[in-house]
Amino acid sequence: MDKQEQNYQALGAGRDRGDGVVKVTGAARYAAEYQPENMLYGVVVQSTIASGRMTDIDTAEAERQPGVVAIYTHLNPLKINKPTAIADGGAAQSTYTPLQDDKIIHNGQNIGLVVAETFEQATWAASLVKVRYEEEKPLVWMDDPAAERQESATVEMGDAHQAMAQAEVKIKSCYATPREYNMPMEPHACIASWQDNALTVWEPSQWVMGAQTEIAEWLGIEQQQVRVISPYVGGGFGSKPVPYTHVALACVASRALTRPVKVALSRPQTFTGLGGRPATQQTIEMGAAQDGKLLAILHEGLSDTSLIDTFAEGTNKVTGRIYDVPNVYSRHYVAAINTVTPGWMRAPGENPSAFGLEVAMDEMAYALGIDPLELRLRNYAEQDPQENLPWSTRRLKEAYSAAAEAFGWKDRTMAPRSMREGRELIGWGMATATYPVNKAPAEARLILNSQGELVVQSAGADIGTGTYTILAQTAAEVLCLDSTRIKVELGDTRLPRAGVAGGSQLAGNLTGAVHKTAVALRDRLYALAGASSDAPFPQTDAEQLTLCAGGVCLKGQPERAVSLGDLVRLSGEETLAVTDGTFKPGESAEERDKAVHSMSRMTTPEEFSSHSWGAQFVEVRVDEDFGTVRVRRMVSAFDSGRLYNPKLARSQWIGGMVMGLGQALLEGGAVDPRNARIVNNNLADYLIAVNADVPEIITIDVGEPDHHATLMGGKAVGELGIVGMAAAISNAVYHATGKRIRDLPLSLEKLLD
């Protein structure tokens, strides 16, 4: 009888979320819901210009208001140290430190904090703070000639210019994506409490170890003096990997006032209190032979960044990797303008890169008169052409086949505007999805008590992706326990080390760590069961023992079993605790700490090129009279390796696909050209996909375990679903209407133009 038949609900079972009940019943406590005694409330004051300096801040009237305890500005500052970037290129982390000078570098910059006894008092007083400026003309757009440019990423294979000159068929187009914002349901809020020369911070975090590092640097204290607690996160999508400057303000204010301080950004403030996906532009020239063989790609991309940090949304992330193109010349640049430092948003780089490449592939298909799917198959890469490495696994052909069959792609007619139903034009489009496998070390602790109850602990986060659930399933697979009865504790810097829940890597990192720790615990149990004359199976080698439901028994003799609780009691301790992980043997504590407090150890497999793959197929209906676009069907097949929990993997794929729908048709930050202000900085005007926008969605799993990629065989899931979706929708709109729109979103006025 295997483990699934015994209903352990271990890895591979589609069990329900372990944290589902506490979330839907309200028992899960999020960062802003903690209520320390004697708490104060802080409200951030933001700038109303994009460039210049503050000449004066008048806080007199605000200070006279009831309940106001303190107002901090650069004229009444609190010391905040400039942090060291914990990810290359300032990724998702601004090095701006508020209150330290009078300079304004972007509209909506955090320039002050009003602290009062109640949130309402702080909000009112903040509205009375008057700021005078000496304003300068801002750099608003990344293509402004005055914006300083810097090359950030290069891909060069073969001789692309010569090959392009010899190509029989060529296309060249420009593609653009606007600023986009992560928009998790839970806004950014934190509580900081300074007591006994130490700081406790309740912060919604995708990476508590990274938050601990940055907060300690802000305050000039040791990491051990900072505890970050984040058991539940109401969505992040890349917006919560590190704390932002409102957290710095809460922390220094709490230390100054020796009282807990809560600071919560309003929804409009989240548009400038932290960065979303920057705007991108890219020009792609593609050359092919008449038979459809791609010969060359020339590619130049551009994204915006802030004046103080270089964050690159690399538009050439996938240019030289998806297809077998021997000659590629690509450059990506960043332009420094008056904006907040951008940050990660689901599939940073791969997302806009795939949008440009996959629309260009559709354009090439029409230039050649070849079906878009057939063109991709003719240029299928049997190994990674950019790295010249074999794929660890690549079931992209299987994804194409499964999704095309489920969608009915064979019934598609090639010509634009050739499919309709009444006054609706029907368009079918497709695109390829990919996302890399990232890896980093992690550790876990397993605690077994004398009642046979198991607890799994790690500092890693669950941002809604299912970490609580799959870690219980991992332990259940090794220890033959019911995973629904295993308790998992996450999101606390006092727990065993773990890195960021980002880059679709934490599931692979933590399942590996928990599996290794569970094996070590199993070995301890075997030793207790047979090591001494007092043991249940005296002088019995571990090879003769096995785990059965809730205990240890002799192989082939399940009736002769001893419970796990009895084995714990045999140890003479109340609990049996084992800590282990995937760090290199012999590494010091300092080396392990560095690995989880920065991204210095985030790697990809060395001997293989490891990626997840997918095929996105979409049907749109376009009203011929009004130009309105509706997505009617979405069918996608994905290769994410081994699925640790198929139900949760499907949820992640769907989430990414829906975000791709929003990106294609709805989303985009509107910038006022006069002062670089984000005009639609609210959920009424910044449109995201809602239930009424989402059609029938079919997802198909074509993956197989990939143990070259990760210890447990899984590959990236969470970010894969968004990659290529906007391109598939754009291609479908072209097929329906004959009009090619190359800049997102695909809005009504662009179709009617």
C-alpha positions in Angstrom: 0.0 0.0 0.0 1.6 3.3 -1.1 1.5 6.6 0.8 -1.3 8.1 -1.2 -3.5 5.1 -0.7 -2.9 5.4 3.1 -4.3 9.0 2.7 -1.3 10.8 4.1 -2.1 13.6 1.6 1.7 13.9 1.0 3.4 15.6 -2.0 1.5 15.2 -5.2 -1.9 15.2 -3.5 -4.3 18.0 -4.3 -5.2 18.7 -0.7 -6.8 21.9 0.4 -4.8 24.8 1.8 -3.5 24.3 5.3 -4.1 28.0 6.1 -7.5 28.2 4.3 -9.7 27.9 7.4 -7.9 30.5 9.5 -8.0 32.9 6.6 -11.7 32.6 5.7 -12.7 32.7 9.4 -10.6 35.7 10.2 -8.4 33.9 12.7 -5.3 34.7 10.6 -3.7 37.9 11.9 -2.0 40.1 9.3 0.7 42.7 10.2 -1.6 45.7 10.7 -4.0 43.7 12.9 -1.7 43.3 15.8 -2.5 45.6 18.7 0.4 46.2 21.0 -0.4 48.2 24.2 0.0 52.0 24.1 0.3 52.1 20.3 0.7 55.3 18.3 -0.3 55.9 14.7 1.8 57.4 12.0 0.7 58.9 8.7 3.2 59.6 5.9 3.4 63.0 4.2 4.3 62.8 0.6 5.7 65.4 -1.8 3.5 67.1 -4.5 6.2 67.9 -7.0 8.6 65.6 -8.8 11.9 67.6 -8.9 13.4 70.4 -6.8 13.8 71.0 -3.1 11.8 71.9 -0.1 12.3 75.5 1.0 10.1 75.2 4.1 7.7 72.9 6.0 5.2 74.6 8.2 4.0 72.1 10.9 2.7 74.7 13.4 -1.0 74.2 12.9 -0.6 70.4 12.7 1.3 70.3 15.9 -1.6 72.1 17.7 -4.1 69.5 16.8 -5.5 67.1 19.5 -3.6 63.9 20.0 -0.5 64.9 18.0 2.7 63.5 19.6 5.4 64.3 17.1 6.0 65.5 13.5 9.2 64.5 11.8 10.6 66.1 8.7 14.1 67.0 7.4 13.8 70.1 9.7 13.0 67.9 12.7 14.7 64.7 11.5 15.4 61.3 12.9 18.6 59.6 11.8 18.1 56.9 9.1 21.2 55.3 7.7 21.4 54.6 3.9 21.0 50.8 3.4 23.2 48.5 1.4 21.4 47.0 -1.5 20.5 43.4 -0.7 19.9 42.5 -4.3 21.9 43.5 -7.4 20.9 46.7 -9.2 18.8 48.0 -6.3 16.2 45.4 -7.2 12.9 46.1 -5.5 14.8 48.2 -2.9 15.2 52.0 -2.9 18.3 53.4 -1.2 16.4 56.7 -0.6 16.4 57.6 3.1 13.6 60.0 4.1 14.0 63.0 6.4 17.7 63.4 5.7 17.7 66.3 3.3 15.5 68.7 1.4 15.9 67.2 -2.1 12.8 66.0 -4.1 13.5 63.3 -6.7 10.0 62.0 -7.5 6.3 63.0 -7.0 4.8 61.3 -4.0 8.1 61.0 -2.2 7.8 60.2 1.6 9.1 63.4 3.2 7.5 63.4 6.7 5.7 61.5 9.3 2.9 62.7 11.6 2.4 60.6 14.8 -0.7 60.9 17.0 -2.7 58.9 19.5 -5.2 57.8 16.9 -5.2 57.2 13.2 -7.8 59.8 12.6 -5.9 62.4 14.5 -2.7 61.6 12.6 -4.6 61.8 9.3 -6.1 65.1 10.0 -2.9 66.6 11.3 -1.0 65.4 8.2 -3.4 67.2 6.0 -2.5 70.5 7.7 1.3 70.2 7.0 2.2 72.9 4.5 5.3 72.3 2.3 6.9 75.0 0.1 9.1 74.0 -2.8 11.6 75.4 -5.2 10.4 73.4 -8.2 12.5 72.2 -11.2 11.3 70.8 -14.5 11.2 67.0 -14.0 12.3 64.2 -16.3 9.0 62.5 -16.9 9.6 60.1 -19.8 12.4 57.6 -20.3 12.9 58.7 -23.9 13.6 62.3 -22.8 17.0 63.1 -24.4 18.1 64.6 -21.0 17.6 61.3 -19.2 20.9 59.6 -18.5 21.1 56.1 -20.0 23.0 53.1 -18.8 23.5 49.8 -20.5 22.4 47.0 -18.2 22.2 43.7 -20.1 23.7 42.3 -23.2 23.0 39.2 -25.3 25.3 38.5 -28.2 25.3 35.2 -30.3 26.8 34.8 -33.7 26.8 37.7 -36.2 23.3 39.0 -36.1 23.9 42.0 -38.3 25.4 40.0 -41.2 22.7 37.3 -40.8 20.0 39.9 -40.9 21.3 41.4 -44.1 21.1 38.0 -45.7 17.6 37.1 -44.4 14.9 36.7 -47.1 12.0 37.9 -44.8 12.3 40.6 -42.3 10.0 42.3 -39.8 10.7 45.2 -37.5 8.4 46.7 -34.9 8.4 48.6 -31.6 6.6 47.3 -28.5 5.8 49.1 -25.3 4.4 48.4 -21.8 3.3 51.0 -19.4 4.0 51.3 -15.7 2.2 48.6 -13.8 1.4 48.2 -10.1 1.3 45.1 -8.0 -2.0 45.9 -6.2 -2.2 43.1 -3.6 -5.4 43.1 -1.5 -3.4 43.8 1.7 -1.9 47.3 1.5 1.5 48.1 2.9 1.4 48.6 6.6 3.7 47.8 9.6 3.9 48.1 13.3 7.3 48.8 15.0 7.9 48.4 18.7 11.1 49.4 20.4 11.6 47.8 23.8 14.6 46.8 25.9 17.1 48.0 23.2 15.5 45.7 20.6 12.9 46.2 17.8 10.0 44.0 16.9 8.4 44.7 13.5 5.2 43.2 12.2 5.5 43.6 8.5 3.9 41.9 5.5 7.0 40.4 4.1 8.1 38.0 1.3 11.5 37.8 3.0 11.8 38.4 6.7 15.6 37.8 6.7 16.0 40.5 4.1 13.7 42.9 6.1 15.8 42.2 9.2 19.0 43.2 7.3 17.6 46.5 6.0 15.9 47.6 9.2 19.1 46.9 11.2 21.0 49.0 8.7 18.5 51.9 8.8 18.8 52.0 12.6 22.5 51.3 12.9 22.0 48.3 15.2 22.8 44.6 15.0 20.6 42.2 13.1 20.0 40.2 16.3 18.3 43.3 17.8 15.6 43.1 15.1 12.8 40.6 15.0 10.5 40.6 12.0 7.2 38.7 12.2 5.1 38.0 9.2 3.1 34.7 9.4 0.5 35.8 6.8 0.8 38.1 3.8 -2.2 39.3 1.9 -0.6 39.0 -1.5 2.7 40.5 -2.7 3.3 39.8 -6.4 6.8 41.2 -5.9 5.9 44.3 -3.9 6.8 43.0 -0.5 10.3 41.4 -0.7 11.9 44.2 1.3 10.6 46.9 3.6 10.1 50.4 2.2 10.7 53.8 3.6 7.4 54.0 5.6 8.8 51.1 7.6 12.0 53.0 8.3 9.9 55.9 9.5 7.9 53.7 11.8 11.0 52.1 13.3 12.9 55.2 14.0 9.8 56.9 15.4 9.2 54.0 17.8 12.7 54.1 19.0 12.5 57.9 19.6 9.1 57.7 21.4 9.6 54.3 23.1 6.1 53.3 22.1 4.8 51.0 19.3 4.0 52.9 16.1 1.8 51.7 13.3 2.2 53.2 9.8 -0.1 52.2 7.0 0.0 53.5 3.5 -3.2 54.5 1.9 -3.9 52.9 -1.5 -2.8 56.1 -3.4 0.4 56.3 -1.4 1.4 52.7 -2.4 1.8 54.0 -6.0 4.8 56.2 -5.0 5.8 54.9 -1.5 7.3 51.9 -3.4 7.8 51.0 -7.1 5.9 48.8 -9.4 6.9 47.5 -12.8 8.6 50.2 -14.8 7.5 51.2 -18.3 9.4 49.5 -21.1 10.1 50.1 -24.8 11.7 47.6 -27.2 12.5 47.4 -30.9 12.8 44.0 -32.4 14.0 43.3 -35.9 13.7 39.6 -36.9 15.0 37.9 -40.0 14.1 34.5 -41.4 14.5 32.2 -44.4 11.5 31.7 -46.6 10.9 28.2 -45.0 10.4 29.8 -41.6 13.8 29.2 -40.1 14.7 32.2 -37.9 18.2 33.5 -38.8 18.7 36.6 -36.7 17.2 39.0 -34.1 18.3 42.6 -33.5 16.8 43.9 -30.3 17.1 47.0 -28.2 15.2 47.7 -25.0 14.7 50.5 -22.6 13.1 50.8 -19.1 12.8 53.7 -16.7 14.5 53.8 -13.3 14.9 56.4 -10.5 17.7 59.0 -10.3 19.3 57.1 -7.4 19.0 53.4 -8.1 19.5 51.3 -11.3 16.7 48.8 -11.5 16.5 47.1 -14.9 13.3 45.5 -16.3 15.4 43.4 -18.7 13.5 43.2 -22.0 16.0 40.7 -23.4 15.5 38.1 -20.7 14.0 35.6 -23.2 15.2 36.9 -26.5 18.0 34.4 -27.1 16.6 31.5 -25.2 13.1 30.3 -26.3 13.9 29.6 -30.0 16.8 28.2 -32.0 18.1 31.5 -33.4 21.8 31.3 -34.1 22.4 35.0 -34.4 21.2 37.5 -31.7 22.4 41.0 -30.8 20.5 42.6 -28.0 21.0 45.5 -25.6 18.9 46.7 -22.7 19.3 50.2 -21.3 17.8 52.0 -18.3 16.9 55.7 -18.3 17.1 57.7 -15.0 14.0 59.9 -14.5 12.0 61.5 -11.7 10.2 58.4 -10.5 10.3 56.1 -7.5 12.8 53.3 -7.8 10.9 50.5 -9.6 10.7 47.0 -8.3 9.8 43.5 -9.0 6.4 42.6 -10.3 5.4 39.1 -11.2 7.9 37.7 -13.8 10.1 40.9 -13.9 12.0 41.0 -17.2 10.5 37.8 -18.6 7.1 39.4 -18.8 7.8 42.4 -21.1 10.5 40.4 -22.9 8.0 37.7 -23.9 5.5 40.3 -24.9 7.8 41.8 -27.5 9.3 38.6 -28.7 6.0 36.7 -28.9 4.1 39.4 -30.8 7.1 39.7 -33.1 6.8 35.9 -33.7 3.2 36.3 -34.7 4.1 39.1 -37.1 6.8 36.9 -38.6 4.3 34.1 -39.0 2.0 36.4 -41.0 5.0 37.7 -43.1 5.8 34.1 -44.0 2.3 32.8 -44.3 3.0 30.1 -41.7 0.7 29.1 -38.9 2.0 30.8 -35.6 2.2 27.5 -33.8 4.0 25.8 -36.8 6.5 28.6 -36.9 7.4 28.0 -33.3 7.8 24.3 -33.8 10.1 24.8 -36.8 12.4 26.9 -34.5 12.2 24.6 -31.5 15.4 24.7 -29.5 16.6 21.3 -28.5 19.1 22.8 -26.0 19.6 26.3 -24.6 21.0 28.3 -27.5 22.1 31.2 -25.3 24.0 29.1 -22.6 24.8 26.2 -24.9 23.6 23.8 -22.2 21.1 20.9 -22.3 17.7 21.5 -20.8 17.2 19.8 -17.5 13.7 19.0 -18.8 11.7 20.8 -21.5 8.3 19.6 -22.3 7.3 22.6 -24.4 6.4 20.5 -27.5 4.0 18.5 -25.2 2.6 21.8 -23.9 2.0 23.1 -27.5 0.3 19.8 -28.5 -1.9 19.5 -25.4 -3.0 23.1 -25.3 -3.6 23.3 -29.1 -5.7 20.1 -29.0 -7.8 21.2 -26.0 -8.3 24.6 -27.6 -9.1 23.3 -31.1 -6.4 25.3 -32.8 -6.6 23.1 -36.0 -9.9 24.8 -36.8 -8.3 28.3 -36.9 -8.3 30.1 -40.3 -5.2 32.1 -40.9 -6.5 35.3 -42.4 -7.4 38.2 -40.0 -11.1 39.0 -39.8 -11.9 35.6 -41.2 -13.7 34.2 -38.1 -16.9 35.8 -36.8 -20.2 35.2 -35.1 -22.8 37.8 -35.9 -21.4 41.2 -35.2 -18.5 39.7 -33.1 -15.1 39.2 -34.7 -13.4 36.1 -33.3 -9.6 36.0 -32.8 -7.4 33.1 -31.8 -3.9 33.8 -30.6 -1.1 32.0 -28.9 2.3 32.5 -27.3 5.0 30.7 -25.4 5.6 31.1 -21.7 8.9 30.5 -19.8 10.4 31.2 -16.4 13.8 30.1 -15.0 14.5 27.9 -12.0 16.2 29.8 -9.2 17.8 28.1 -6.2 19.1 29.2 -2.8 19.9 27.3 0.4 17.4 27.1 3.3 16.8 25.2 6.5 14.0 23.9 8.6 13.3 22.5 12.0 11.0 19.6 12.7 9.8 19.1 16.3 8.0 15.8 17.3 6.4 15.7 20.7 5.5 12.8 23.0 1.9 12.8 21.7 3.3 12.1 18.2 2.4 15.6 17.0 4.8 17.2 14.4 5.6 20.9 13.9 7.6 22.2 10.9 9.3 25.5 11.2 11.0 27.9 8.8 11.4 31.6 8.4 10.2 31.4 4.8 6.9 33.1 3.8 3.6 32.1 2.5 2.3 34.9 0.4 -0.8 33.0 -0.7 1.1 30.4 -2.8 0.6 27.4 -0.5 3.9 27.2 1.5 2.1 26.1 4.6 0.5 23.3 2.8 3.3 21.8 0.7 5.8 21.9 3.7 3.3 19.7 5.7 3.0 17.5 2.6 6.8 17.2 2.3 7.2 16.1 5.9 4.2 13.7 5.5 5.9 12.0 2.5 8.9 11.1 4.5 7.4 10.4 7.9 4.1 8.7 6.8 1.9 11.1 8.8 -1.3 12.7 7.8 -0.2 16.1 6.4 -3.5 17.8 7.6 -2.4 17.1 11.2 1.1 18.6 10.8 1.5 22.1 12.1 3.6 24.5 10.1 5.1 27.8 11.4 6.5 30.4 9.1 7.5 34.0 8.7 9.6 34.9 11.8 13.3 35.7 11.9 13.6 33.6 15.0 12.8 30.5 13.0 15.4 28.5 10.9 16.9 30.4 8.0 15.2 30.9 4.6 15.4 33.3 1.7 13.0 35.3 -0.4 9.6 34.1 -1.6 10.3 35.5 -5.0 11.6 34.3 -8.3 9.3 31.3 -8.0 12.0 29.6 -6.0 10.8 29.2 -2.3 8.8 26.1 -2.9 11.8 24.3 -4.3 14.1 25.7 -1.7 12.0 24.8 1.3 10.6 21.4 0.2 14.3 20.4 -0.2 15.2 21.7 3.2 12.1 20.1 4.9 12.7 16.8 3.1 16.3 16.6 4.2 15.4 17.5 7.8 12.6 14.9 7.8 15.0 12.2 6.6 17.3 13.2 9.5 14.4 12.9 12.0 13.4 9.6 10.5 17.0 8.3 11.1 16.9 9.5 14.7 13.6 7.6 15.2 15.2 4.4 13.7 18.1 4.8 16.0 15.9 5.1 19.0 13.8 2.1 17.9 16.8 -0.3 17.5 20.0 1.1 18.9 20.0 -0.3 22.5 18.8 -3.2 24.5 16.0 -1.1 25.9 14.7 -0.2 22.5 11.5 -1.7 21.0 13.5 -3.6 18.4 16.8 -4.2 20.2 20.0 -4.4 18.1 18.0 -3.9 14.9 19.7 -2.1 12.0 17.8 0.8 10.4 17.7 -1.1 7.1 15.3 -3.5 8.8 12.9 -0.8 10.0 10.3 1.3 8.2 7.8 3.9 9.0 4.1 3.0 9.2 1.1 5.1 10.1 2.2 7.1 13.1 5.0 4.8 14.1 8.0 2.6 13.3 7.8 -1.1 12.6 9.8 -4.0 11.2 9.7 -4.3 7.5 6.9 -6.7 6.5 5.5 -6.7 10.0 3.3 -3.7 10.4 1.6 -5.3 13.4 4.8 -4.9 15.3 4.9 -1.1 15.5 5.9 1.4 18.2 4.3 4.8 18.1 6.3 8.0 17.4 5.2 9.4 20.7 6.6 6.4 22.5 9.9 6.8 20.7 10.1 10.4 21.8 9.5 9.4 25.4 12.2 6.8 25.0 14.7 9.6 24.2 14.1 11.0 27.7 13.0 14.4 26.3 9.6 16.1 25.9 10.3 16.7 22.2 12.6 15.4 19.5 13.9 18.4 17.5 16.0 18.2 14.4 17.3 21.2 12.3 18.9 20.7 8.9 18.9 22.2 5.5 20.6 22.6 2.1 23.6 24.6 3.1 27.0 23.3 2.0 28.6 21.0 4.6 31.0 22.8 6.9 29.6 26.3 6.2 29.9 28.6 9.2 26.9 30.3 10.8 28.1 33.6 9.3 28.2 32.2 5.8 24.7 30.7 6.2 23.4 34.0 7.6 24.8 35.9 4.6 23.1 33.4 2.2 19.6 34.2 3.5 20.1 37.9 4.3 21.1 38.8 0.8 20.7 37.3 -2.7 24.4 36.5 -2.9 23.7 32.7 -3.1 20.7 32.7 -5.5 21.8 30.5 -8.3 20.6 28.4 -11.2 21.6 24.8 -11.9 25.1 24.7 -13.4 25.2 21.7 -15.7 21.8 22.2 -17.2 19.6 25.0 -18.2 16.5 24.7 -16.0 13.2 26.5 -16.9 9.5 26.1 -16.7 7.6 26.2 -20.0 4.1 26.8 -21.2 1.8 27.3 -24.2 -0.9 30.0 -23.9 -3.9 29.9 -26.2 -6.6 32.6 -26.2 -9.9 33.4 -27.9 -11.1 36.9 -28.0 -14.4 38.4 -29.2 -14.3 42.0 -30.6 -17.5 43.9 -31.1 -17.4 45.2 -34.7 -19.4 48.2 -33.9 -18.0 49.3 -30.6 -14.5 47.9 -30.6 -14.9 46.3 -27.1 -12.6 43.3 -26.5 -13.7 40.3 -24.4 -11.5 37.3 -23.7 -13.8 34.3 -24.0 -11.4 31.3 -23.5 -8.0 30.8 -22.1 -6.3 27.4 -22.5 -2.8 26.8 -21.3 -0.5 23.8 -20.8 2.4 24.1 -18.5 5.6 22.2 -17.6 6.5 23.1 -14.0 8.2 19.8 -13.3 6.7 17.8 -10.4 3.6 19.5 -8.9 3.9 19.4 -5.2 0.2 20.1 -4.9 -1.8 20.1 -8.3 -4.7 22.1 -6.8 -2.5 24.9 -5.6 -0.3 24.9 -8.7 -3.4 25.3 -10.8 -4.4 28.2 -8.6 -1.0 29.9 -9.2 -1.2 29.3 -12.9 -4.7 30.8 -13.1 -3.6 33.8 -11.0 -0.8 34.5 -13.4 -3.0 34.1 -16.4 -5.6 36.5 -15.0 -2.9 39.1 -14.2 -1.8 38.7 -17.9 -5.4 39.4 -19.0 -5.4 42.6 -16.9 -2.0 43.6 -18.3 -3.2 43.1 -21.8 -6.6 44.9 -21.7 -6.7 47.2 -18.6 -3.7 48.1 -16.6 -1.4 51.1 -17.0 -0.3 54.0 -14.8 -1.3 57.4 -16.2 1.4 60.0 -15.7 0.7 63.7 -15.6 3.3 65.2 -18.0 3.5 68.5 -16.0 4.6 67.1 -12.7 5.1 63.3 -13.1 2.2 62.6 -10.8 0.4 59.2 -11.1 -3.1 60.3 -11.9 -5.0 57.0 -11.6 -3.5 56.1 -8.2 -6.6 54.2 -6.8 -8.6 51.0 -7.5 -11.3 53.0 -9.2 -9.1 54.3 -12.0 -6.2 51.8 -12.1 -8.2 48.9 -13.6 -7.4 45.3 -12.8 -9.2 42.2 -14.0 -12.3 41.3 -11.9 -14.6 38.3 -12.1 -16.7 39.7 -14.9 -13.5 40.0 -17.1 -12.4 36.4 -16.6 -13.6 33.7 -18.9 -13.4 29.9 -18.8 -9.9 28.9 -18.0 -8.4 25.5 -18.7 -4.9 24.5 -17.4 -3.1 21.4 -18.4 -0.1 19.8 -16.6 2.5 18.3 -18.9 5.4 18.4 -16.5 7.5 15.5 -15.1 9.8 15.5 -12.1 13.0 17.4 -12.8 15.6 16.4 -10.2 18.3 18.3 -12.1 16.4 21.5 -11.3 15.5 21.0 -7.7 15.9 18.3 -5.0 12.2 17.4 -5.0 11.8 17.7 -8.8 9.6 20.8 -9.1 10.1 23.9 -11.2 8.8 27.4 -11.3 5.0 27.8 -11.0 3.8 31.2 -9.7 5.3 33.5 -12.3 5.0 31.2 -15.3 1.3 31.9 -15.9 1.6 35.6 -16.7 4.5 35.2 -19.2 3.2 35.4 -22.8 -0.4 35.9 -21.9 -0.5 39.6 -22.9 1.1 38.6 -26.2 -1.4 35.8 -26.8 -4.2 38.3 -26.3 -2.6 40.9 -28.5 -2.1 38.3 -31.3 -5.7 37.2 -30.9 -6.9 40.8 -31.3 -4.9 41.1 -34.5 -6.4 37.9 -35.8 -9.9 39.2 -35.0 -9.5 42.7 -36.4 -6.5 42.9 -38.6 -5.2 45.7 -36.5 -1.8 45.2 -34.8 -1.5 47.0 -31.5 2.0 46.9 -30.0 1.7 49.0 -26.9 -0.3 47.9 -23.9 -3.0 48.0 -22.8 -5.1 47.2 -25.8 -7.6 49.9 -25.1 -10.7 50.9 -27.0 -9.3 54.1 -28.4 -6.3 52.3 -29.9 -8.6 49.9 -31.7 -10.8 52.7 -33.0 -7.9 54.9 -34.0 
